[in-house]
Amino acid sequence: MKTNLITREGFNALKQELDYLWREHRPDITAKVAWAASLGDRSENADYHYNKKLLRQIDRRIRYLTKRLEELKIVDHAPAQEGKVFFGAWVEVENEEGEQLVFRIVGPDEIYERKDYISIDAPMARALIKKEPDDEADVMTPAGKKTWYINRIWYV
C-alpha cells in the first residue's frame, strides 16, 4: 500500500502531466489513429496499431492520475519542522566508511526519474523521521544493519 502523501511540487507535476496527456497528447494520437484508419485495411497498418496501443497507454495513465490525485494529501512545510527530519526534508547523511548521501524524503508518486528523492515508505526514510543533525539512524538493509549519521537537514 502506497502512502498517500505528496509535496505541493509533486502534486502540481502530476496535475501538469494529466493536463498535458488530456489536452495535448491524447488529441494528437487520436488524430493519428483516425488518419491511419482512413487509409483502409487496418490489419496490416502499422501506424494504426502502434497509435491505438499508445492511445490505450495514455488512457490508462489518465485514469490512474485522475484517481490518484483524488487520493493524495498535500503536505506543506511547517516552520515547526525546522531542525528535524520530516516529510519533504532534504537530508545529508554519512556512514562510518565516509559515504555521503543527499536526498529528499517525498511521497512514492514523486520518486520516479529522480535519483535524489526517496519514498517516505523506504527503510532509510522511516529510520530518519524525527531525527536531528548529529543523530544516528540504524537502517536495516539486505546486507544487515547500517548506521547513518545526519549531517544536515533543510527544507525548500
Backbone hydrogen bonds, N-H to C=O, Kabsch-Sander energy under -0.5 kcal/mol:
donor,donor_aa,acceptor,acceptor_aa,energy
6,I,73,K,-1.8
11,F,7,T,-2.4
12,N,8,R,-2.5
13,A,9,E,-2.0
14,L,10,G,-2.2
15,K,11,F,-2.4
16,Q,12,N,-2.3
17,E,13,A,-2.3
18,L,14,L,-2.5
19,D,15,K,-2.6
20,Y,16,Q,-2.5
21,L,17,E,-2.8
22,W,18,L,-2.6
23,R,19,D,-2.8
24,E,20,Y,-2.3
25,H,20,Y,-2.2
26,R,21,L,-2.7
28,D,24,E,-1.7
29,I,25,H,-2.4
30,T,26,R,-2.8
31,A,27,P,-2.1
32,K,28,D,-1.7
33,V,29,I,-2.4
34,A,30,T,-2.4
35,W,31,A,-2.4
36,A,32,K,-2.7
37,A,33,V,-2.5
38,S,34,A,-1.5
39,L,35,W,-0.5
39,L,36,A,-0.9
40,G,37,A,-1.2
41,D,39,L,-0.5
45,N,42,R,-1.2
46,A,44,E,-0.9
49,H,45,N,-2.1
50,Y,46,A,-2.8
51,N,47,D,-2.3
52,K,48,Y,-2.2
53,K,49,H,-2.0
54,L,50,Y,-2.4
55,L,51,N,-2.3
56,R,52,K,-1.9
57,Q,53,K,-2.0
58,I,54,L,-2.4
59,D,55,L,-2.6
60,R,56,R,-2.2
61,R,57,Q,-2.2
62,I,58,I,-2.6
63,R,59,D,-2.4
64,Y,60,R,-2.3
65,L,61,R,-2.9
66,T,62,I,-2.5
67,K,63,R,-2.2
68,R,64,Y,-3.1
69,L,65,L,-2.7
70,E,66,T,-0.9
71,E,67,K,-1.0
71,E,68,R,-0.6
72,L,68,R,-1.5
73,K,4,N,-3.2
74,I,72,L,-0.5
75,V,6,I,-2.6
76,D,74,I,-0.6
81,Q,78,A,-2.4
82,E,79,P,-1.4
84,K,81,Q,-2.2
85,V,131,K,-2.2
86,F,84,K,-0.6
88,G,105,I,-2.8
89,A,86,F,-2.0
90,W,154,W,-3.4
91,V,103,F,-3.2
92,E,152,R,-2.5
93,V,91,V,-0.5
93,V,101,L,-2.6
94,E,149,Y,-2.1
95,N,99,E,-1.9
96,E,147,T,-0.6
98,G,95,N,-1.7
101,L,93,V,-2.4
103,F,91,V,-2.1
104,R,116,D,-2.1
105,I,89,A,-2.3
106,V,104,R,-0.7
106,V,118,I,-2.6
110,E,107,G,-1.8
114,R,111,I,-1.6
117,Y,114,R,-0.5
118,I,104,R,-2.8
120,I,106,V,-2.1
122,A,119,S,-1.9
126,R,122,A,-2.5
127,A,123,P,-2.1
128,L,124,M,-1.4
129,I,125,A,-1.4
130,K,85,V,-3.3
131,K,128,L,-2.3
134,D,150,I,-3.4
135,D,132,E,-2.1
137,A,148,W,-3.0
139,V,137,A,-0.6
139,V,146,K,-3.3
141,T,139,V,-0.6
141,T,144,G,-1.9
144,G,141,T,-2.0
146,K,139,V,-2.7
148,W,137,A,-2.6
149,Y,94,E,-3.4
150,I,135,D,-2.6
151,N,92,E,-2.9
151,N,149,Y,-0.6
152,R,92,E,-1.5
154,W,90,W,-2.2
